[in-house]
Amino acid sequence: MSKMADYQARVGFWEALRGTCCGTEIFFRLRKNSTLRILFHLFFMALLCSAGILLGQLNRLLPEVRQLEQVFIAEFGSEFQLSAAGIVPEKAPERARALSLPFDGKLFYVPRGEAGGRLPPEQAEFLNYLAVWSPGYFVSAQHYEKDSWLVSILRPAEEGGAISMFSPEKHYLTNSGLVELLDSKLDNGYSWPVKETATQSFAALFGSLKIGMGILLFGMQLVGILALALFYTGLFAGMFRLTSSRRLQTLTFGEFWKIGVYAGFPVMLVASCFPAFDLPYLSYSTVFMIGLVVYWLVAVARVERAGVSGSQEG
């Protein structure tokens, strides 16, 4: 009978989500769910929240990507050509120019045989990233500290008598080091090992970029949401056990943690709305941490009071 009662007490995901959003009564049953079931529910909840956050962020980011696509095509043409000479734009492949990118980025196009992008030293400090596109090489640089850049250079290289298609080099440079690198001649003169000349459209390239950006954002959100939920529930449960002035009267430590995980479900829904607004002090993690602690304590107090009164009546 006890096994049958435990089975009937188990709560499915949608019932758990609806119940935790409507009050604290459902927590009496949720604490009986197995750890594996709880982790599965948490993963599914993270999937839903990640999808919601992604939709909100894409609604904000896609217009900027579309605007960049229009500017890019107006500047470089609707197509680019890949050949042994490298990747060249449809419009004015012999003319160097620079293009500002969203989120404080910069793109330099450099004709083959010329030095890299002309970057004033005082501008390097205020850029988040930059790229140099040349038919003979490609440079990407990420600004990760005030005076530190991670730079990758991609160009053909001769290895064992053959030309290698990919030969990435990574460098850690200061602002001045980056300026000096870009001002140097990075083209090694090798041809790309391309058998046939191919023409591609920038529209297709940007389409792939949008898909890749969506997948990347979704994956980052999913991992981040799961990590935050497990970290905060584990941290707060451990701190409560070590520092609480009174012991749990009717709940085990495991049940206390289970209630905490489910208490985070409605908070996760609310916190998922904030990334779309990009508010400076109300990020997902901040809203989740505060809401989790408050609702968790309310749910635990309700379950504890009911348990104590029930044992006294018995």
C-alpha positions in Angstrom: 0.0 0.0 0.0 2.8 2.4 0.8 4.3 1.9 -2.7 0.9 2.6 -4.3 0.5 5.7 -2.1 3.9 7.0 -3.1 3.1 6.3 -6.8 -0.2 8.2 -6.5 1.6 11.1 -4.7 4.0 11.7 -7.6 3.4 14.8 -9.5 3.9 15.3 -13.3 5.6 18.3 -14.8 2.5 20.3 -15.9 0.7 19.7 -12.7 3.7 20.8 -10.8 4.1 24.0 -12.8 0.4 24.9 -12.5 0.4 24.1 -8.8 3.5 26.0 -7.9 2.1 29.1 -9.7 -1.2 28.9 -7.9 -0.1 28.5 -4.3 1.8 26.3 -1.8 -0.5 23.4 -1.4 1.1 21.4 -4.1 4.5 21.3 -2.2 3.1 18.6 0.1 3.1 16.2 -2.8 6.1 17.6 -4.7 8.5 16.7 -1.8 7.7 13.0 -2.5 8.9 13.1 -6.1 12.2 11.3 -6.8 15.4 13.2 -7.4 15.6 11.9 -10.9 12.1 13.1 -11.7 12.8 16.5 -10.2 16.0 16.9 -12.3 14.0 15.9 -15.4 11.3 18.5 -14.5 14.0 21.1 -13.9 15.6 20.4 -17.3 12.2 20.6 -19.1 11.5 23.9 -17.3 14.9 25.2 -18.4 14.0 24.3 -22.0 10.8 26.3 -21.8 12.5 29.3 -20.2 15.4 29.2 -22.6 12.9 29.2 -25.5 11.1 32.2 -24.0 14.3 34.1 -23.4 15.5 33.4 -26.9 12.2 34.7 -28.5 12.6 37.9 -26.4 16.2 38.4 -27.3 15.7 37.7 -31.0 12.9 40.2 -31.2 15.4 42.7 -30.0 18.4 41.5 -31.9 17.0 40.4 -35.3 16.1 44.0 -36.4 19.7 45.0 -35.8 21.0 42.0 -37.7 18.6 42.8 -40.6 19.8 46.4 -40.6 23.4 45.2 -40.7 22.6 42.9 -43.6 21.2 45.8 -45.6 24.2 48.0 -44.8 26.6 45.1 -45.6 25.0 44.3 -49.0 25.0 48.0 -49.9 28.7 48.3 -49.1 30.0 45.0 -50.5 27.3 43.8 -52.9 24.9 41.0 -52.8 27.5 38.2 -53.5 31.0 37.2 -52.7 33.4 35.0 -54.6 35.6 32.2 -53.2 38.6 31.2 -55.3 42.3 30.5 -55.0 42.8 34.3 -54.7 40.6 34.3 -51.5 37.2 35.6 -50.7 36.4 38.9 -52.5 33.3 41.0 -52.4 31.2 41.8 -55.5 31.7 45.6 -55.1 35.1 47.3 -55.2 37.4 44.4 -54.1 40.4 46.7 -54.6 39.2 49.4 -52.2 39.9 49.2 -48.4 37.1 50.3 -46.0 35.7 49.9 -42.5 32.2 49.1 -41.3 30.8 49.6 -37.8 29.1 46.6 -36.3 26.4 46.3 -33.6 27.5 46.1 -29.9 30.7 48.2 -30.4 32.3 46.1 -33.2 34.3 47.0 -36.3 34.9 45.2 -39.6 37.9 46.1 -41.8 38.1 45.0 -45.5 41.7 45.0 -46.8 42.6 44.3 -50.4 45.3 41.7 -51.0 48.8 43.0 -50.6 48.0 45.8 -48.2 48.5 46.1 -44.5 45.7 45.3 -42.0 42.9 47.6 -40.8 43.9 51.1 -39.7 42.9 51.3 -36.1 43.7 54.3 -34.0 45.1 53.3 -30.6 42.6 55.4 -28.7 39.7 53.5 -30.4 40.9 50.0 -29.5 40.0 50.5 -25.9 36.3 51.2 -26.7 35.7 48.2 -29.1 34.3 44.9 -27.9 35.4 43.0 -30.9 36.7 43.5 -34.5 37.4 41.5 -37.6 39.7 42.0 -40.6 38.6 40.5 -43.9 41.2 40.2 -46.6 41.3 37.8 -49.6 44.5 36.4 -48.2 43.6 36.0 -44.5 41.0 36.6 -41.8 41.5 38.1 -38.4 39.0 38.0 -35.4 39.7 39.8 -32.1 37.8 39.7 -28.9 38.3 42.3 -26.2 38.0 40.4 -22.9 39.7 42.9 -20.5 40.6 46.6 -20.5 43.9 46.1 -22.2 43.7 42.5 -23.4 42.6 40.9 -26.7 42.3 37.4 -27.9 43.3 37.4 -31.6 42.9 34.6 -34.1 44.4 34.7 -37.6 43.3 32.4 -40.3 45.3 32.1 -43.5 46.7 29.4 -45.8 50.0 27.9 -44.9 52.5 25.5 -46.4 52.8 22.3 -44.3 54.7 19.3 -45.6 54.8 20.6 -49.2 51.0 21.1 -49.3 48.8 24.2 -48.7 46.6 23.8 -45.7 43.1 25.4 -45.9 43.0 26.2 -42.2 45.9 27.4 -40.2 44.6 29.3 -37.2 47.0 31.2 -35.0 46.0 32.6 -31.6 47.7 35.6 -29.9 47.1 37.4 -26.6 47.8 41.1 -27.2 47.4 44.5 -25.6 45.6 47.4 -27.2 48.9 48.7 -28.7 49.9 45.2 -29.7 46.7 44.8 -31.6 47.2 48.1 -33.4 50.7 47.0 -34.4 49.5 43.6 -35.6 46.8 45.2 -37.8 49.2 47.7 -39.2 51.6 44.9 -40.3 51.4 43.0 -43.6 49.7 39.7 -42.6 49.3 38.3 -46.1 51.8 35.4 -46.6 51.2 35.3 -50.3 49.9 31.7 -50.4 46.8 30.8 -52.5 43.9 29.1 -50.9 43.5 25.4 -51.9 40.2 25.9 -53.7 39.7 23.7 -56.8 36.8 25.7 -58.4 35.7 29.3 -58.1 32.3 29.5 -56.2 29.9 32.4 -55.9 27.7 32.7 -52.8 25.1 35.3 -51.7 25.5 37.4 -48.5 21.7 36.7 -47.9 22.5 33.0 -47.5 25.4 33.8 -45.3 23.3 36.0 -43.0 20.6 33.4 -42.9 23.1 30.9 -41.6 24.4 33.5 -39.2 20.9 34.0 -37.8 20.4 30.2 -37.3 23.8 29.9 -35.7 23.1 32.8 -33.4 19.8 31.4 -32.3 21.3 27.9 -31.6 24.2 29.5 -29.7 21.9 31.8 -27.6 19.6 28.9 -26.8 22.4 26.6 -25.7 24.0 29.4 -23.5 20.6 30.2 -21.9 19.8 26.5 -21.2 23.2 25.8 -19.6 23.0 29.1 -17.6 19.5 28.5 -16.3 20.3 24.9 -15.2 23.5 26.0 -13.6 21.9 28.8 -11.7 19.0 26.7 -10.4 21.3 23.9 -9.2 23.9 26.3 -7.7 21.4 28.6 -5.8 19.3 25.7 -4.5 22.4 23.8 -3.4 24.0 26.8 -1.9 21.0 28.1 0.0 20.1 24.6 1.2 23.6 24.1 2.5 23.7 27.5 4.2 20.3 26.9 5.8 21.5 23.6 7.2 24.7 25.1 8.6 23.4 28.4 10.0 19.7 27.9 10.8 18.9 28.5 14.5 16.3 25.7 14.4 16.2 22.3 12.7 13.5 21.3 10.2 10.8 19.7 12.2 8.9 17.6 9.7 11.0 17.9 6.5 14.2 16.0 5.7 17.1 17.9 4.1 16.3 16.2 0.8 12.7 17.3 0.9 13.8 20.8 1.8 15.9 20.9 -1.3 13.2 19.4 -3.5 10.8 22.1 -2.4 13.4 24.7 -3.3 13.8 23.4 -6.8 10.0 23.5 -7.4 9.7 26.9 -5.7 12.0 28.2 -8.4 9.6 27.3 -11.2 7.2 30.3 -11.1 10.2 32.5 -10.4 11.9 31.2 -13.5 8.9 32.2 -15.6 8.9 35.7 -14.2 12.7 36.1 -14.5 12.6 34.9 -18.1 10.7 38.1 -19.1 13.5 40.4 -18.0 16.3 39.6 -20.5 14.1 40.9 -23.3 14.0 44.4 -21.7 17.8 44.4 -21.2 17.5 46.3 -17.9 20.8 47.1 -16.1 20.0 45.8 -12.6 17.2 43.3 -13.2 18.9 40.4 -14.9 17.6 36.9 -15.0 20.0 35.7 -12.2 19.2 38.6 -9.9 15.4 38.2 -10.2 15.7 34.4 -9.8 17.9 34.6 -6.7 15.7 37.0 -4.9 12.4 35.4 -5.9 13.6 31.9 -5.2 14.6 32.6 -1.6 11.4 34.4 -0.8 9.0 31.8 -2.3 11.1 28.9 -1.0 10.9 30.1 2.6 7.1 30.7 2.3 6.5 27.2 0.9 8.7 25.5 3.5 7.0 27.4 6.3 3.6 26.3 5.0 4.6 22.7 4.8 6.3 22.7 8.2 3.3 24.3 9.9 0.9 21.8 8.4 3.2 18.9 9.4 3.5 20.1 13.0 -0.2 20.6 13.4 -0.9 17.3 11.8 1.4 15.4 14.1 0.0 17.2 17.2 -3.6 16.3 16.2 -2.5 12.6 15.6 
